[in-house]
Structure formats: C-alpha cells, structure tokens
Amino acid sequence: MSGAGSLPVAPRDDLALVEGYHSPQVDVEVRLNTNEAPLPPPAGFVDALADEVRSIAFNRYPDRAARELCAALAELHGVRAEQIFAANGSNEVIQCLLLAFGGPGRAAAVFEPTYLLHTHIAKITGTEVLTGRRSEDLSLDLAEFERINSAHRPAVTFICSPNNPTGRSESREVIEAVAARAAGLVVVDEAYGQFAHWSALPLVSDEGRVVVVRTFSKTWSMAANRLGYVVAPAGVVSVLEDVALPYHLDAIKQAAGRVALRFRAEMEARIAGVVEERGRIAARLSELDVQTWPSDANFILLRPLHRGAKEVWSGLVERSVLVRDCSEWPGLEGCLRVTVGTPEENGRFLTALTEVLD
C-alpha cells in the first residue's frame, strides 16, 4: 500500500494484497469502458426530482429504513417491502452482505473471471476468498462449484449473472442447482439483469438462500447517484439493516430512486434499444479478426486474434475511442470489453476497430 510507511499506525497486513478497482479515465470523444447507460435520464426526471428535493427537511435525518423507496421497489418486483434493502450502490449492498455473513473465520466463493469487487470487498471485510475457475466457454462450472462447496462450505457464494466482464447469464437450472446445494447464501449479482432474458428474482423466498442484487446505475441512467438494492429473504434484510451505518442512505438519493421508478416505460424502451445495438455490434464483430462471446449485458467481451490487446486498445485511444483493457485479468488474457453506447458511438467504435485491425 503506497504511503503506508508514513502513517502513525500501520494498516492491516492483508490490505496490502488488495488493489483498488479503478477504470482508467482518458480524455476521448467516445467513452465505452465503464458500462454506463449511454443516455441521461428521461426528460422530466430532473424537474420531478427537483420538486421532491424542495420538500426535503434538510435539518432532519433521512428515513433510516428508506420505507417509501423500499415499498416502491417491492411493488416493482412483486415482493414485500421487508424483502428490500437499499444502499449506496450495489457495492455497499455487497459490503453489508459480507459484514453480516462473512468476516474472519468465514469464506466467500467466486468463480473467475468475474466481477473484481466481489473479491475486493471480501478481502476488505476479512472474509477468506475461495476462487474457482469457469468453464472454457466462461459459464459457471457446476463441478467446480461442488468442489469448493463440499470442501470448504462457504458462507457466501457469488454468481454474477450476466457475468461481468464476460457478459454471459447463467441458466435458471444452474442457479437452482447451486441454491439447492450451497452451504450458505447464494448472492446473484444482477447489475445487468434487465438486459438478460431471465432473472433469478422469482427464486427469492423467505425460506430460501437466494438473494438478488440490483443497481440503478445501468438501466436507470443513475451511475452518478450511487444507488443499489437487494431482494432477499426478510430475515436477511433485517440483519443487513443491523450492520449498515445509521442513516446511510441520504434523503436526496432516496427521492431519486423513487422518482426514477416513475419512468419505467422509458427505461424499458432504452433497454430494448441497447439490446438491439448489442446485436448490431456483435454481428459486425463476427466479421472481424476477433473472438467474441455471447452477451446478455450492455457490453461485449472480445479478443483480437492476431494483434495484442494493448496494441488494439492504444490504437482505439488514438482514434478517440476508449474501451476496457481486461487483458491481464484472470482468465481473460488478450481480451478487451466494449460498452454498448449510442448508435453513433458504436459506429465510431466499429470504424476505429476495423482500422486498427487492418
């Protein structure tokens, strides 16, 4: 950890093993590296939010339980409000899950390549990380899950579906098989769930062990707002409320979440547009000298076949297009990841990639 020697007290030794999760920010015209929504919120959102903000009693603490927001999310998903826990982005949800059910003496299972923050947050909370490998097609390997589950009995098993950065969704049969055998909680991270053809939300019940994590960052165009939530058994939600800091979700954020849900039709139309553009990009990539994988998310993973990934990444930056360099991530040697942007941005990317590969 840089600068640790100048501190009056040394940080925990295990933090030296943790590298922060950061996306390089380069000054370019087309930014397709962080899986953000390509468009701002719908017309009317800001005005509606401003009206809500004017009614906030800023001298008072916010509703600690975020009851109105949780009730609106419960109505959206057809569950009870006590099955919803909201926090500052899906990452704080994951942190609370690990504070409550992980920690020293307990373990969490991840299956690489997958979302790096599952490992990162587990280590920060003192939770042992058990790492399995995915199949060659980057799907979850049930035999690998069974190996880890039977030998180590992890308190938490993470399944990112659609998986970041590979884009693949796991089938309902796979999630059900994991839930039937898992020793602890099964955390299905659906940050990109709205872009997929199915969701694990129907598998959540008070008697089960499945929890589903969602975010407002992607489909609701609210990455700047940092709002996420989990749909879980009521007993799990109760424990999460115990480990969350008091008043952790401010009043403006709660209002933004409630207002966003009024624009469901507009968001669903945008999801359809992203899925259509994803298909257009995939079709063009199939004609180029790259390997790709099927995606159910708002991004596509690709591997240049006869050019180095860093060379291609640099060539794209020279053409003012930024994608994510995943070439040094576990199991993703030589890979890049591109976010689905606007039709114009996607066209710029495809033109630039064609030029670089040629």
C-alpha positions in Angstrom: 0.0 0.0 0.0 1.6 3.3 -1.1 2.5 5.7 1.6 1.8 3.2 4.4 5.3 3.9 5.9 4.3 7.5 6.8 1.2 6.5 8.8 1.3 6.7 12.6 -0.3 3.2 12.7 0.3 0.6 10.1 -2.9 -0.7 8.2 -3.8 -4.3 8.3 -1.3 -6.5 6.7 -3.9 -8.2 4.5 -4.9 -4.9 2.8 -1.5 -5.0 1.1 -2.9 -7.8 -1.0 -5.8 -5.7 -2.3 -5.6 -3.4 -5.3 -8.3 -0.8 -5.8 -10.8 -1.1 -8.5 -10.4 1.7 -11.0 -11.2 2.4 -14.6 -8.6 4.4 -16.4 -10.1 7.8 -17.5 -8.7 9.1 -20.7 -9.8 12.3 -22.5 -11.6 10.8 -25.5 -14.7 11.6 -27.5 -16.2 8.1 -27.2 -16.1 6.5 -23.7 -17.1 2.9 -23.8 -15.2 1.4 -20.8 -17.4 1.6 -17.7 -20.7 0.0 -18.8 -22.7 3.2 -18.1 -26.0 4.0 -19.7 -25.4 5.8 -23.0 -28.1 8.4 -22.4 -29.0 10.7 -19.4 -32.3 10.1 -17.5 -35.5 10.7 -19.4 -36.9 14.2 -20.0 -38.8 15.2 -16.9 -36.7 13.3 -14.4 -34.6 16.2 -13.2 -37.6 18.5 -12.8 -39.5 15.8 -10.9 -36.5 15.2 -8.7 -36.1 18.9 -8.1 -39.7 19.1 -6.9 -39.0 16.2 -4.4 -35.8 17.9 -3.2 -37.7 21.1 -2.4 -39.8 19.2 0.1 -36.9 17.6 2.0 -36.4 18.8 5.6 -32.6 19.1 5.3 -32.3 19.8 9.1 -33.7 16.3 9.8 -32.1 12.9 9.3 -33.5 10.8 6.5 -35.7 7.9 6.9 -33.3 5.3 8.1 -35.2 2.4 6.6 -36.0 4.2 3.3 -39.5 2.9 3.6 -41.1 4.7 0.6 -38.2 3.7 -1.7 -38.4 0.1 -0.5 -42.1 0.0 -0.9 -41.8 1.3 -4.5 -39.1 -1.3 -5.3 -41.3 -4.1 -3.7 -44.2 -3.1 -5.9 -41.9 -3.1 -9.0 -40.7 -6.7 -8.3 -43.9 -8.1 -6.7 -42.3 -8.8 -3.3 -42.8 -7.4 0.2 -41.1 -4.2 1.4 -39.4 -6.1 4.2 -37.6 -8.1 1.5 -35.8 -5.0 0.1 -32.6 -3.4 1.4 -31.3 -0.3 -0.3 -27.8 1.2 -0.1 -25.2 3.4 -1.7 -24.8 1.4 -4.9 -24.8 -2.4 -5.2 -21.2 -2.4 -3.9 -22.4 -1.2 -0.4 -25.1 -3.9 -0.6 -22.3 -6.5 -1.2 -20.3 -5.0 1.6 -23.2 -5.2 4.1 -23.8 -8.8 3.0 -20.2 -9.7 3.8 -20.1 -7.8 7.0 -23.2 -9.7 8.1 -22.5 -13.2 6.8 -18.7 -13.2 6.0 -15.8 -11.9 8.1 -13.0 -13.6 9.9 -13.3 -17.4 10.0 -15.8 -17.4 7.1 -15.3 -17.7 3.3 -16.9 -16.5 0.1 -16.7 -18.4 -3.2 -16.1 -16.6 -6.5 -15.6 -18.0 -10.0 -13.1 -16.3 -12.2 -13.2 -14.4 -14.4 -15.9 -12.4 -12.7 -16.6 -9.0 -11.1 -13.4 -8.0 -9.3 -15.3 -6.2 -6.5 -16.6 -9.5 -5.0 -13.1 -10.5 -4.2 -12.0 -6.9 -3.3 -14.8 -6.3 -0.8 -14.5 -9.8 0.7 -10.8 -9.2 1.5 -11.6 -5.8 3.0 -14.2 -7.4 5.3 -11.7 -10.0 6.4 -13.5 -12.8 4.5 -11.5 -15.6 3.0 -11.9 -15.8 -0.7 -12.2 -19.3 -2.4 -11.6 -18.9 -6.1 -12.9 -21.4 -8.7 -12.5 -21.3 -12.4 -15.2 -21.1 -15.1 -15.6 -23.4 -18.0 -13.8 -22.8 -21.3 -17.0 -21.1 -22.6 -16.8 -18.8 -19.5 -20.0 -20.3 -18.0 -20.2 -21.4 -14.4 -18.8 -24.9 -13.9 -21.1 -26.8 -11.5 -18.4 -29.4 -10.9 -16.0 -26.6 -9.8 -18.8 -25.1 -7.6 -19.3 -28.5 -6.0 -15.6 -29.0 -5.4 -15.4 -25.7 -3.4 -18.8 -26.1 -1.7 -18.2 -29.6 -0.4 -14.6 -29.0 0.7 -15.0 -25.5 2.3 -18.7 -24.8 2.9 -18.5 -21.1 2.0 -20.9 -18.8 3.9 -21.5 -16.8 0.7 -21.4 -17.9 -3.0 -21.3 -15.2 -5.6 -22.8 -15.7 -9.0 -22.6 -12.6 -11.3 -25.3 -13.1 -13.9 -25.0 -11.7 -16.5 -21.4 -12.0 -15.6 -19.1 -9.0 -15.7 -16.8 -8.9 -17.7 -17.8 -11.9 -19.9 -21.5 -11.0 -20.5 -22.9 -14.5 -20.0 -26.0 -15.2 -18.0 -26.3 -18.4 -16.1 -29.4 -20.5 -16.7 -32.2 -20.9 -14.2 -31.3 -24.6 -13.9 -27.7 -23.7 -12.9 -28.8 -21.1 -10.3 -31.3 -23.6 -8.9 -28.7 -26.3 -8.7 -26.3 -24.0 -6.8 -29.1 -22.9 -4.5 -30.1 -26.5 -3.7 -26.5 -27.5 -2.7 -24.9 -24.3 -1.4 -23.8 -24.2 2.2 -24.7 -20.5 2.7 -26.2 -17.6 0.9 -26.2 -17.5 -2.9 -25.7 -13.9 -4.0 -26.9 -13.5 -7.6 -25.4 -10.1 -8.7 -27.8 -8.8 -11.4 -26.2 -5.4 -12.1 -27.0 -6.1 -15.7 -30.1 -8.2 -15.1 -32.5 -6.1 -17.1 -30.6 -6.7 -20.3 -30.9 -10.5 -19.9 -33.7 -12.9 -21.0 -34.5 -14.1 -17.4 -33.9 -13.1 -13.8 -33.3 -15.0 -10.6 -35.8 -12.8 -8.7 -38.5 -15.5 -8.7 -36.1 -17.7 -6.8 -36.1 -15.4 -3.8 -38.2 -16.6 -0.8 -38.1 -16.2 2.9 -37.4 -19.9 3.2 -34.6 -19.9 0.6 -31.0 -18.8 0.4 -31.0 -16.8 -2.8 -30.6 -13.0 -2.8 -30.5 -10.9 -5.9 -28.5 -7.6 -6.1 -29.6 -4.8 -8.4 -28.4 -1.3 -9.2 -29.8 1.9 -10.6 -26.5 2.7 -12.3 -27.1 1.0 -15.6 -30.6 0.8 -16.9 -31.9 3.7 -14.8 -29.1 6.1 -16.1 -28.1 7.0 -12.5 -24.5 6.0 -12.2 -23.7 9.4 -10.6 -26.3 8.8 -7.9 -24.8 5.5 -6.5 -28.0 3.6 -5.5 -28.4 -0.1 -5.3 -30.6 -2.7 -3.5 -31.1 -6.3 -2.8 -34.2 -8.5 -2.9 -33.7 -11.1 -0.2 -35.4 -13.2 2.5 -36.9 -10.8 5.1 -34.6 -12.3 7.8 -31.5 -11.5 5.7 -32.7 -7.9 5.2 -33.2 -7.5 8.9 -29.6 -8.5 9.5 -28.4 -6.1 6.8 -30.2 -3.2 8.5 -28.3 -4.1 11.7 -24.8 -3.8 10.0 -25.5 -0.7 7.9 -24.4 2.6 9.3 -27.2 4.8 10.7 -28.9 6.9 8.1 -26.5 5.6 5.4 -28.9 6.4 2.6 -29.5 10.2 2.3 -32.8 11.8 1.5 -31.9 13.0 -2.0 -30.8 9.5 -3.0 -34.0 8.0 -1.7 -36.0 10.6 -3.6 -34.0 10.0 -6.8 -34.8 6.3 -6.6 -38.5 6.8 -6.1 -38.7 9.3 -9.0 -36.7 7.1 -11.4 -39.3 4.3 -10.9 -42.0 6.6 -12.4 -40.2 6.4 -15.7 -40.3 2.6 -16.1 -41.7 2.7 -19.6 -38.9 5.0 -20.9 -36.3 2.8 -19.3 -37.7 -0.4 -20.8 -37.6 1.3 -24.2 -34.0 2.2 -23.7 -33.1 -1.4 -22.6 -34.7 -2.6 -25.9 -32.5 -0.1 -27.8 -29.3 -1.2 -26.1 -30.1 -4.9 -26.8 -30.7 -4.0 -30.5 -27.4 -2.2 -30.7 -25.7 -5.0 -28.9 -26.8 -7.3 -31.7 -25.6 -4.9 -34.3 -22.1 -4.7 -32.7 -22.0 -8.5 -32.3 -22.9 -9.0 -35.9 -20.1 -6.7 -37.1 -17.6 -8.2 -34.8 -18.3 -11.6 -36.2 -16.9 -10.3 -39.5 -13.7 -9.0 -38.0 -10.5 -10.7 -36.8 -11.6 -11.1 -33.2 -13.1 -13.8 -30.9 -16.3 -12.8 -29.1 -18.6 -14.4 -26.5 -22.4 -14.3 -26.3 -23.6 -11.4 -24.1 -26.7 -10.8 -22.1 -25.4 -7.5 -20.7 -24.8 -4.0 -22.1 -21.2 -4.8 -23.1 -19.3 -7.4 -25.2 -16.1 -9.2 -24.5 -13.7 -9.6 -27.4 -10.2 -10.9 -28.1 -8.2 -9.7 -31.1 -6.8 -12.9 -32.7 -3.7 -11.5 -34.4 -3.0 -8.3 -32.6 -2.1 -7.7 -29.0 -4.9 -6.3 -26.8 -2.8 -3.4 -25.6 -1.9 -2.5 -29.1 -5.5 -2.5 -30.2 -6.5 -0.6 -27.0 -3.9 2.1 -27.8 -5.0 2.2 -31.4 -8.6 2.9 -30.4 -7.5 5.6 -28.0 -5.6 7.3 -30.8 -8.9 7.4 -32.6 -10.5 8.9 -29.5 -12.4 5.7 -28.5 -11.9 4.2 -25.0 -12.7 0.6 -24.1 -11.8 -1.5 -21.1 -8.4 -3.4 -21.2 -9.1 -6.8 -19.5 -6.0 -8.5 -20.9 -4.4 -9.0 -17.5 -7.5 -10.2 -15.6 -7.6 -13.8 -14.6 -8.8 -16.0 -17.4 -9.1 -13.1 -19.9 -5.7 -12.9 -21.4 -5.7 -10.7 -24.5 -9.3 -9.5 -24.0 -11.0 -6.2 -24.3 -14.5 -5.2 -23.2 -16.7 -2.6 -25.0 -19.8 -1.0 -23.6 -22.8 -0.6 -25.8 -23.2 3.1 -26.4 -25.4 5.2 -28.6 -25.7 4.2 -32.3 -23.2 7.0 -33.2 -20.7 5.9 -30.5 -21.0 2.3 -31.6 -20.4 3.3 -35.2 -17.3 5.2 -34.2 -16.0 2.1 -32.2 -16.6 -0.3 -35.1 -15.0 2.0 -37.6 -11.9 2.6 -35.4 -11.6 -1.1 -34.5 -11.7 -2.0 -38.2 -9.0 0.5 -39.0 -6.8 -0.8 -36.1 -7.2 -4.4 -37.1 -6.4 -3.6 -40.7 
